[in-house]
């Protein structure tokens, strides 16, 4: 039974944590805390402060992730981890990551305020480096916790500084070699609250949902089109190698393919997040000879990602043939695998919601999240999506803390329901 | 009759002028002399030095254009002006503009070396501010000479400094008000040698050609597409307002329209010289909510430009309907009228070429040039195109000075042929 005062503790904790964390940012608009930056470390220190005030035992792992543990009734059972990350994209929003950490602390605060002991250990977990816009590699922080970092990961350069992950970890007082050697912890339960990053719940007027899976991604972060510079009035159409027209061919062809595959029932999303034909050499009176772009293809089905990589390359070959002088260079591919999340853990939370008169839908996550890394490592891992609007990864990113509080209250009800947590997978 | 030593003087003058002018540039790659910059003024001083060494009478007009006069046999007839400009685009090439100035000086040097007096006054003319990439307005320097500057022109801001034309003129020791008040000079003859800025002559293996007209231009220099920022994995396809996909729709639609109009015999060129979806807010994991671009549409037929402006706006309306949330903002339009050049003056030069065993083709200029401004002001104006390769408006811009020398020799032969210059239009 969630009392009125419990709801108040949940809500106050959420508001306070969001305010304290978001006070730490590079100058706006929006919020900017790069991965493995001083600002990310300061945000972790806020959570340490909050957790210690609740009497939780705080540790950090070799990769700099923070774990704040409240002892449960059964100390030998796999612990229930609740958390997310505190780094942001550049000029990001107030909730992506932060909301999931606030949720974990709010649950712990509610249990403490009531004098309740959870059935198993509750661990508020704060990961590092979830936003791969900084280090172009997926889930570096959570993979660090899971003993799944590779030596290649340590050499990845941060986009803004050009310095390696190892370098940035060292600058934050961490030992990259120790993170590399870290033994995988025993798999446990992991729940991540996160804004939806899409309009589905907002349009359906639903406060939160259970996430059944996380899309995987296929990315070319530094693709280029090489053509031929020419005068905009002087070059005949059939002798141009115009990088912008070639790019438009690709976008239009992939747009049509995307529509066809959705119609066929496949899951797919295609985004060109960055297009750059705006160097000092580009000018109105010049046929553009160069264009840089990135492409992000996502699906819940790895086979669709494989197929789309082939389609992309076939399309490029076709454009190169149709436009002599045009040459695409896709550059390095990065890939994250789709992850099915725990139906059992989702049901367990949903039962808590049902007890409170809520009926959260099951849905898919378009974005990649730490929960996918935990699932891939054999953890019993699930997400709760919170309604959001005005986009995500942007200063306008909207969320009502009351919606997050309703989700946390559902989890709180599940924790106190006496219902058994799922068996580990 | 052009002797071997005359050809040598022409060639040596061309080489020396190109070398001296191109020594004046911002750091490379390529050559950068902004309009109404110190570097442009220094380049004009080189021509003053060269012209005075030939004994020509050098003056400048209120807009800072340079005129170097060699007296002719008939001092009362309209003078024969030969020249071009010395400003460049950013990171431009070694010949655009420079070649036309070198040609004028080479003709004067050859006549001086031979002790010949031209039938009418020969004026080597060096204009200012032809490259509208700096001040977004067409033919500012030559319009200044022609008494056609407007007060609005004086307020145009230079793209790199943000300071007005009036400001930059003043900084170069000029009086903008005097330029504004300048009386139009008596119309005369104007010949501009210029690289082709296209591959036609190079592919046909022809050294030079007579230009029968200059395409006009319809431009939107600062167009924008506004959409909605969203997460690249989270936003369903049918609810996105993706600025990049909207842009690709426009490019693809205009590409098809361009092909249809060429097939129908119309003259048209379409270029998106600059595309910018690469701000700090743009990122791989974001559906792009903003894109900036410029569009440059050219034709020898003003009616085609008018029609294309309508087509462009209809296409935009269609895209906005098909993609809710997308809004185009074309911004200010700038326009230059197509110009028919002087068939009579072209024939007069061609006869000089014929006497030397050359058969220059007649062709169209895709790029706008000062010759169009002179033609618009009632001058007897024509251009000679020189074969070029590897593009123009770029560091790689190629031209063989020997080709330019062959064109100048043709003009030299015309000057000495005794054939009358055309009547003024």
Interface residues (C-beta under 8 A of the other chain):
Chain A: X89 X90 X91 X131 X132 X133 X196 X197 X198 X199 X200 X203 X215 X217 X219 X221 X228 X229 X230 X231 X232 X233 X234 X235 X236 X237 X239 X242 X244 X245 X247 X248 X249 X251 X252 X255 X258 X259 X262 X269 X271 X272 X273 X274 X275 X276 X277 X278 X280 X281 X282 X283 X284 X285 X286 X287 X288 X289 X291 X292 X294 X296 X298 X365 X366 X367 X368 X391 X392 X393 X394 X396
Chain B: X89 X90 X91 X131 X132 X133 X196 X197 X198 X199 X200 X203 X215 X217 X219 X221 X228 X229 X230 X231 X232 X233 X234 X235 X236 X237 X239 X242 X244 X245 X247 X248 X249 X251 X252 X255 X258 X259 X262 X269 X271 X272 X273 X274 X275 X276 X277 X278 X280 X281 X282 X283 X284 X285 X286 X287 X288 X289 X291 X292 X294 X296 X298 X365 X366 X367 X368 X391 X392 X393 X394 X396
